[in-house]
Amino acid sequence: MTVLECIEARKSIRSFEAREIEAEKLDKVLEAGRLAPSASNRQTWKFIVVQNENLRNKMIEACSNQEFVGEAPAILVVCAESHLMRCQQDAATIDASISLSFMMLEAQEQGLGTCWIGAFYEEKVRKLLKVPTEYQIVALTPIGYPAETGNKHLRKDRSEIVSYDSFR
Ligand SMILES: Cc1cc2nc3c(=O)[nH]c(=O)nc-3n(C[C@H](O)[C@H](O)[C@H](O)COP(=O)(O)O)c2cc1C
C-alpha cells in the first residue's frame, strides 16, 4: 500500500472487535509515532497504551461517555511537554498530533481501526493515567480491529483549499 492509498483508505472507526491486537502490530504502530518529526527533535512525547479493562471502562466517562472508546482492546493516549515556538504555537500540540497521525496511518496499514478523540476531559484522563502536570494530554484514540467499515467523509475540493504564491 502506498502512503496515499493508506491515507485514502483510513476512516474513523467507532466499533471494535474484542480481539486483542498482536504485540508486533502494536509495536509497529508505536514505532511510527516514535519516528515522527518534532520541533527541534525534542521528542517530548509520551505514548500511553491503556489495555487494562477497568481503566478502559473509566476512560469512557473521561471521553464524554463515548462508549466505543472503551470497546477497543487498547486506547492510545499521546501527551507532550509544552514549549512555545517562535511562531507562538505550542510544539506539544503539534508534535503530539503529528505522532498520533503517523500512528493512525500505521494502524490502517496493519488492518487496525482508530478514531481521533478530542472530546475528553483532560483532568479526568490525567487523574486516571497519572499524567504529570507538565505534560499536556493532546489526543487519544481507541485502537483495535474494526467491527464496522466506517463512513467515507467528503473532503473539500483541492481548488477550494490550495492557492499558489499568496492566500486566496
Ligand atoms: C481534532 C479531532 C478531534 C476529534 N474528536 C472526535 C471525538 O471526540 N469523537 C469522535 O467520534 N470523533 C472525533 N474526531 C473524528 C472526526 O469526527 C473525523 O475525523 C471526521 O469526521 C472525518 O471523518 P474520517 O476520520 O472518517 O475521515 C475528531 C477528529 C479530530 C481531527
The ligand as a Tripos MOL2 file, in Angstrom:
@<TRIPOS>MOLECULE
LIG
   31    33     1     0     0
SMALL
NO_CHARGES

@<TRIPOS>ATOM
      1 C1         -9.0390   17.0610   16.4710 C.3       1 LIG1
      2 C2        -10.0970   15.9830   16.2400 C.ar      1 LIG1
      3 C3        -10.9730   15.6860   17.2620 C.ar      1 LIG1
      4 C4        -11.9300   14.6710   17.0670 C.ar      1 LIG1
      5 N1        -12.7200   14.2780   18.1230 N.ar      1 LIG1
      6 C5        -13.6020   13.2790   17.9580 C.ar      1 LIG1
      7 C6        -14.3490   12.7860   19.0600 C.ar      1 LIG1
      8 O1        -14.2030   13.2120   20.2010 O.2       1 LIG1
      9 N2        -15.2410   11.7890   18.8170 N.ar      1 LIG1
     10 C7        -15.4210   11.2370   17.5740 C.ar      1 LIG1
     11 O2        -16.2320   10.3320   17.4380 O.2       1 LIG1
     12 N3        -14.6880   11.6520   16.5180 N.ar      1 LIG1
     13 C8        -13.7760   12.6510   16.6820 C.ar      1 LIG1
     14 N4        -12.9850   13.0320   15.6300 N.ar      1 LIG1
     15 C9        -13.1130   12.3540   14.3210 C.3       1 LIG1
     16 C10       -13.7290   13.2590   13.2570 C.3       1 LIG1
     17 O3        -15.1150   13.3900   13.5040 O.3       1 LIG1
     18 C11       -13.4500   12.6340   11.8780 C.3       1 LIG1
     19 O4        -12.0670   12.5440   11.6740 O.3       1 LIG1
     20 C12       -14.0690   13.4590   10.7410 C.3       1 LIG1
     21 O5        -15.4650   13.4490   10.8160 O.3       1 LIG1
     22 C13       -13.6590   12.9250    9.3710 C.3       1 LIG1
     23 O6        -14.0060   11.5690    9.2580 O.3       1 LIG1
     24 P1        -12.9240   10.4410    8.9330 P.3       1 LIG1
     25 O7        -11.9300   10.4220   10.0660 O.co2     1 LIG1
     26 O8        -13.7060    9.1580    8.8650 O.co2     1 LIG1
     27 O9        -12.2840   10.7810    7.6340 O.co2     1 LIG1
     28 C14       -12.0220   14.0120   15.8040 C.ar      1 LIG1
     29 C15       -11.1210   14.3150   14.7900 C.ar      1 LIG1
     30 C16       -10.1510   15.2680   15.0160 C.ar      1 LIG1
     31 C17        -9.1300   15.5220   13.9320 C.3       1 LIG1
@<TRIPOS>BOND
     1     1     2 1
     2     2     3 ar
     3     2    30 ar
     4     3     4 ar
     5     4     5 ar
     6     4    28 ar
     7     5     6 ar
     8     6     7 ar
     9     6    13 1
    10     7     8 2
    11     7     9 ar
    12     9    10 ar
    13    10    11 2
    14    10    12 ar
    15    12    13 ar
    16    13    14 ar
    17    14    15 1
    18    14    28 ar
    19    15    16 1
    20    16    17 1
    21    16    18 1
    22    18    19 1
    23    18    20 1
    24    20    21 1
    25    20    22 1
    26    22    23 1
    27    23    24 1
    28    24    25 2
    29    24    26 1
    30    24    27 1
    31    28    29 ar
    32    29    30 ar
    33    30    31 1
@<TRIPOS>SUBSTRUCTURE
     1 LIG1         1 GROUP 0 **** ****
